[in-house]
Amino acid sequence: MKRRRANDSPKRRTTLTLPADSLTQAASIARAKKVTLSTVISEALANGLQAYAATQRSEEILSAYKKAFSGFSEEELQLLDGVVLDSPRKRR
């Protein structure tokens, strides 16, 4: 019986229709790295999904920030940011 390594995730076989240019580029990368086409496409997909998830988290954070600070006036937001609104006092 073959044992799976801890970092190996289960795999499923599927059929995809990909743009010819993307497939050609992926095949070129696979040859250059001396890995399978499947490995290159899996890595590219995983990286793309991580980037997508990061974008989603960023949008959620921005939305929460906007909601939290929506009730403040422009002057209040400047005070929260540490902007000094009064002109400096003249030295005597």
Buried (B, 14 or more C-beta within 10 A) or exposed (E): EEEEEEEEEEEEEEEEEEEEEEBEEBEEBBEEEEEEBEBBBBBBEEEEEEEEEEEEEEEEEEEEEEEEEEEEEEEEEEEEEEEEEEEEEEEE
